[in-house]
Structure formats: C-alpha cells, structure tokens
Amino acid sequence: MKLPEPDATEVERDIAIHIFTASAALVGVCLTVISIVGRITVGTKIHRLEDDLLAVDAMVFLVSCLLSYGALRVRTKRRMHRLETAADIVFIIGLCGLVLACGLIVWTVV
C-alpha cells in the first residue's frame, strides 16, 4: 500500500515550522553562550569579538524566526514561498555566524 505524496505547500509549511522552532531555540543558545563567555572573562577588561558576533547572530536568528512565522501566516503560495526561502537563507547565514563564533571562542580560550 503506497502512502499519498505530500503536497508541495505542506512540505514548505513543514520546513517553515522547523526553521521557526530552530531559530527560536538558537536565539536562546546565543544568549546563553554570551553569558557563559562573560563569566569566563569576568575581571578582565578585554572586549571580546565573540560577544558581539553572538549578539548579531542572535538578531539574525530572530529575523529568520520572524520570516518563517510570516511564511506560516500568509495565505498565498507565492508569498509563502518567498518568505520561506528568505527565512532559509537567513537561517544558514546565522548558522555560519554561530560556527565562526564557536571557533573564535575555542581558539581564544585555549
């Protein structure tokens, strides 16, 4: 017995839901790492590039979260596709920034 293939709109909506939840979680991850890095450098007056990068990255994930939320709320397929694509691109940029910040933290703490 073959299961019915999902509609393209359903697949895009599913992707938007995943981007929405992952982006919201990663905003929290960025804020948590900022506070942990702040604890590590307590007592020093070193301005850390990692803090700034993670703060910007949290905002990037917030934009991705808002775009995917917009994709879930619109009624037309064309607009939903555009918003979902934009959310996807912004999410990937945020992931790259997070990896860069993690690399900076590892190589400057050691």
Disulfide bonds with the S-S distance in Angstrom:
none
